[in-house]
Amino acid sequence: GENVEQHPSTLSVQEGDSAVIKCTYSDSASNYFPWYKQELGKRPQLIIDIRSNVGEKKDQRIAVTLNKTAKHFSLHITETQPEDSAVYFCAALASGNTPLVFGKGTRLSVIA
Amino acid sequence: GAVVSQHPSRVICKSGTSVKIECRSLDFQATTMFWYRQFPKKSLMLMATSNEGSKATYEQGVEKDKFLINHASLTLSTLTVTSAHPEDSSFYICSAIWGAETQYFGPGTRLLVL
C-alpha cells in the first residue's frame, strides 16, 4: 500500500521568510496530492492540492510542486506570517473512493 | 468548499456508556465518508471507511463491534463508541468526499471518558 513520508516534523521560520515542507510517496498509482492545515483543536483545512498531470500550482503565497518521477511533492509558503503557524499534513490518494494516506505532519512556527 | 458538520463537538461520558457521533455533509451528497482518530500532536489515524448502504470497512486493529458505523443516507454517517472506556478518549474526525476525490473534514468531536 501507499506510504507517505513528510519532513521536517518541526519547522521554525522568521516572519517574512519562506517555509518548505517535503513529502515522498511510494505508490506510483497515486495521482492526487492535497495539503491540509490544522490549527490547534480545529479540523484539517484543505489549503491546496495538485493532480499528477500538473507539475506546479500556486495560490497567492502558497505553492505546491510535484515530481512524479522522483515521487515527491513539496509545499512552499512565502512571506510567512504568524497566522501561518499550524500543523501541515501532506497526503496522497490513488483513487477517488479510497482513503487519503497522510504524512505525519509538520509543525510550523512563524516567529514574529 | 463543501461543508461537513459533526455533532457533538464535545462529549464527556461515564465509563461503560455508549456515545454516538454524527457526521453530515451539509450541501452535497457523500457516498463515502471516513472516520479518523487523532491523538494529541499526532497525525490522523484512519479507523474506517463508511459506505452508504453497505457495511463499513475497518482498518486493521480497529474493533468493529466497539466502533459501530452506520451510513444510512447520502448525507449522514454515525460512529457509535460502545461501552466506552478512558482509553477511548480522543479527538474523532470524519471526512466526506466531495466530487471525485476532494475530502473535507468535519470539525471533530472531543470525547472524554471518565
Contacts between the chains, C-beta under 8 A, distances in Angstrom:
chain1	res1	chain2	res2	distance
A	32	B	101	5.0
A	34	B	102	7.2
A	34	B	103	7.3
A	36	B	105	7.7
A	41	B	108	7.9
A	41	B	110	7.9
A	42	B	107	7.1
A	42	B	108	7.5
A	43	B	93	6.3
A	43	B	105	4.3
A	43	B	106	6.3
A	43	B	107	4.8
A	43	B	108	5.5
A	44	B	44	7.1
A	44	B	93	7.5
A	44	B	105	5.0
A	45	B	105	7.6
A	46	B	1	6.4
A	46	B	102	6.9
A	46	B	103	7.6
A	46	B	104	6.7
A	49	B	102	7.0
A	89	B	43	6.5
A	89	B	44	7.1
A	93	B	101	5.8
A	95	B	101	7.9
A	96	B	97	6.8
A	96	B	100	4.8
A	96	B	101	4.5
A	97	B	31	7.6
A	97	B	32	4.8
A	97	B	49	7.9
A	97	B	97	6.7
A	98	B	49	7.9
A	99	B	34	5.5
A	99	B	46	5.1
A	99	B	49	6.0
A	100	B	34	7.9
A	100	B	95	8.0
A	100	B	103	5.9
A	102	B	43	5.2
A	102	B	44	5.3
A	103	B	43	7.0
A	104	B	42	7.7
A	104	B	43	4.8
A	105	B	42	7.7
A	105	B	43	5.1
A	107	B	41	7.8
